[in-house]
Amino acid sequence: MMNNYSMYMITVILLGVSFKKDKHKTKKALKKAWKAFENILPEFLGVIMLVGILLAILDPKVISNLLGKESG
């Protein structure tokens, strides 16, 4: 948990440094990253929903049998 917070803090600090160094490039990069996120989001949500439905329908024993014992 603390590792996550430290990674977020490092990211915010480095984003601030980038913004201070060149506001235009940083804004452009953030817009480009948001567009990439928007393009990935529908597939990502579809996968999350599919996994959620499968976990609700199938119990862990059935999933384990389907995947096999060697899969972990």
Backbone torsions as a table, in degrees:
resi	resn	phi	psi	omega
1	MET	NA	-44.7	-179.7
2	MET	-67.6	-32.7	177.9
3	ASN	-62.0	-39.7	178.2
4	ASN	-62.2	-46.7	-179.7
5	TYR	-62.7	-39.5	179.8
6	SER	-67.5	-37.5	177.3
7	MET	-65.6	-41.0	177.0
8	TYR	-63.6	-41.9	179.9
9	MET	-63.9	-43.4	178.2
10	ILE	-61.6	-41.9	179.4
11	THR	-62.7	-45.1	-179.8
12	VAL	-64.3	-41.6	179.7
13	ILE	-63.6	-47.1	-179.9
14	LEU	-66.4	-33.9	175.0
15	LEU	-65.2	-39.9	176.2
16	GLY	-63.1	-41.6	177.7
17	VAL	-63.1	-43.9	179.2
18	SER	-63.4	-42.2	-179.8
19	PHE	-64.3	-39.1	179.3
20	LYS	-68.6	-35.6	-178.1
21	LYS	-72.3	-47.0	-179.4
22	ASP	-152.7	98.2	-176.1
23	LYS	-62.1	-41.5	-175.9
24	HIS	-63.7	-46.7	-179.8
25	LYS	-64.9	-39.2	-179.0
26	THR	-65.8	-44.4	178.2
27	LYS	-62.5	-41.4	179.3
28	LYS	-63.3	-42.5	179.4
29	ALA	-66.0	-39.2	179.0
30	LEU	-67.1	-39.3	177.0
31	LYS	-64.2	-41.4	179.2
32	LYS	-65.0	-41.0	178.3
33	ALA	-65.3	-39.5	179.2
34	TRP	-64.5	-41.7	178.0
35	LYS	-61.8	-42.4	178.6
36	ALA	-63.0	-41.0	178.2
37	PHE	-62.8	-43.6	178.5
38	GLU	-62.4	-34.1	179.4
39	ASN	-72.0	-32.3	-178.2
40	ILE	-84.1	-28.0	-171.8
41	LEU	-54.4	-45.5	-178.9
42	PRO	-60.2	-43.8	178.5
43	GLU	-66.3	-39.3	-179.3
44	PHE	-63.5	-45.7	178.4
45	LEU	-64.6	-36.7	177.2
46	GLY	-62.1	-43.3	178.7
47	VAL	-65.5	-43.4	179.8
48	ILE	-62.0	-42.8	179.1
49	MET	-65.1	-42.1	179.1
50	LEU	-61.7	-45.4	178.8
51	VAL	-63.4	-42.5	178.6
52	GLY	-61.0	-44.0	179.0
53	ILE	-64.5	-44.2	179.4
54	LEU	-63.3	-39.2	178.2
55	LEU	-68.4	-30.4	178.1
56	ALA	-74.5	-33.7	-176.6
57	ILE	-84.6	-47.6	-175.7
58	LEU	-95.6	142.0	174.9
59	ASP	-90.4	162.6	-173.6
60	PRO	-55.9	-31.5	-179.5
61	LYS	-66.2	-41.6	179.3
62	VAL	-65.5	-43.5	179.0
63	ILE	-61.3	-43.1	178.8
64	SER	-61.8	-40.8	178.3
65	ASN	-66.2	-38.1	-178.6
66	LEU	-69.3	-40.6	-177.6
67	LEU	-80.8	-29.2	-179.1
68	GLY	100.5	156.9	-177.4
69	LYS	-73.8	-24.6	-177.0
70	GLU	-77.3	-14.4	-174.8
71	SER	-75.8	-17.3	179.8
72	GLY	97.5	NA	NA
